[in-house]
Amino acid sequence: MSFSPSSQSLTTSLARYARSQASYDSPTHLAFGGMAEIFLAWQRGANGFRRQVVLKRILPQFAQDKTFLDMFLNEARIVLQLSHRNIVRCYDLLEVPDGPVLVMEYVQGATLREVMGALRRRGERLPYGVAVRIVSAICAALEHAFHDPGPDLLPRRIIHRDVAPNNVLLSMDGAIKLSDFGIAKAVQSDDDARTAILKGTCAYMAPEQVQGEPMSHRTDVFSVGVLLYELTTGKRVFRRDTEMATMQAILHGEVPPPESAVPDYPPALKAIVERAMAQAPDDRYQQASELQRELEACAEAEGWGAERGGLEALMHELFPERAAIAEPTPAPPPVTNKATERITSIVSLPDTHSTSHSRQPTSSRIGHWELLALLACVASALFWVIATL
C-alpha cells in the first residue's frame, strides 16, 4: 500500500473538490479490482469532524464509457437510498475530474470468506449461535433492501443477486454488514429481474439465476441458505472444479445432507436449511424475514443464545493483527437528498428496471499515531477487494 501516482492524482482532484465541499485527506491506494480502484482516506468536516472512509473510483479507462459508468453508478444509486445497520453505507458520490468517486463506510475487520477460510484451516466451524447471528443479520439487510419504502412510499423491491461470503463484512467489534450492491436490481414484479447467468458468485447462485430465468427476493433466500449450510457444516456445498460443474450441481440439487458432515446436526436446523435451498422458489421461504424468524426461534429452542455474542471474541482470535484501536469519530450524518441528486448531475441514470451489465468489486488508515494505526490495519483494509471464490 503506497502513495502511487494514482493516489497523487486523486489527491489533486479531491483538493479541488474540497474548495467548495467536504475535505478528503491522504487517499492511500489499496488495490485495483474489476473496473474500479480502492483507496482509504480521511474525511474531514466542520467542528473537527473526522473519520476514515473508503473511496471507490471508476478506473479512468472506463470513466468515459457510458455502459461502465452506468454500472458503477447503479451501486451508488441503490446504496445511497439504504440506511441500515447491516448494510455498508454509501455516504456520498463525488464529482471529481477523473470520474465519479463513491465515499463508503470503512469496516475494520474481515470478510466472511476470510473467516470461513481461517476456520477451515484450523479444522473448525462456526458455533451454531454465531452462524445464526450472521445469517440473521444478512436476512435483516435483505429484508430492508426489499421492503424499505422509497420516496413514493412503496417498497424499493431491491434484490441483491450476489449474497456470498466475500460480500459479507464482519467488523472487529462484531458488526455484520452486507456489501457490494453493484449488480443489485430494483424490480417491479418477480418476473422483472432477468440477468446473464454469470452475474454473481457462481457457487451461491440459485437455480433460476444459473438458468438466466426471472429472479426475485427468493433468489437471495437460496443464497442465504447456501451460506447457512456452509457456516454450520464447515463444508462447501456446490463448489466444484469448474464453473460449469458447479452450475450443474446447483441445477441438479446435489446437496449432501448436513449430517454427512456433522453427525449430530440439529434436525430443526436441517429443515430450515433444506427449505431455504429448495429448488423451486415457491418451496422456499417467501421472505428473508420469514427465514430469520424461524432461524432465531430454532436458536432459542436449541439454547444457542449464549454463543451469539461470541463473534467479537472470534474475530480477535482469528485476526489479532487487525485489532488496532480505532480513533472514535462522530456518528455519520444521515444520507441527504443532495447526495442522491449529485448522481444525476454526472450522467443520466439507467431506468430503475434496466439490467446492469457486469459485476463490480466492493471497496473497503494516516500523522504519527495515524501511521501506526495504518500499519496495524493494512490487512483489514485489503479485504475490501473482491476476489474470485
Secondary structure, 3 states (H helix, E strand, C coil): CECCHHHHHHHHHHHHHHCCCCEEEEEEEEEEECCEEEEEEEEECHHHCEEEEEEEEECHHHHCCHHHHHHHHHHHHHHCCCCCCCECCEEEEEEECCEEEEEEECCCEEEHHHHHHHHHHCCCCCCHHHHHHHHHHHHHHHHHHHHCECCCCCECCEECCCCCHHHEEEECCCCEEECCCCCCEECCCCCCECCCCCCCCHHHCCHHHHCCCCECHHHHHHHHHHHHHHHHHCCCCCCCCCHHHHHHHHHCCCCCCHHHCCCCCCHHHHHHHHHHCCCCHHHCCCCHHHHHHHHHHHHHHHCCHHHHHHHHHHHHHHCHHHCCCCCCCCCCCCCCHHHHHHHHCCCCCCCCCCCCCCCCCCCCCCCHHHHHHHHHCHHHHHCCCCCCC
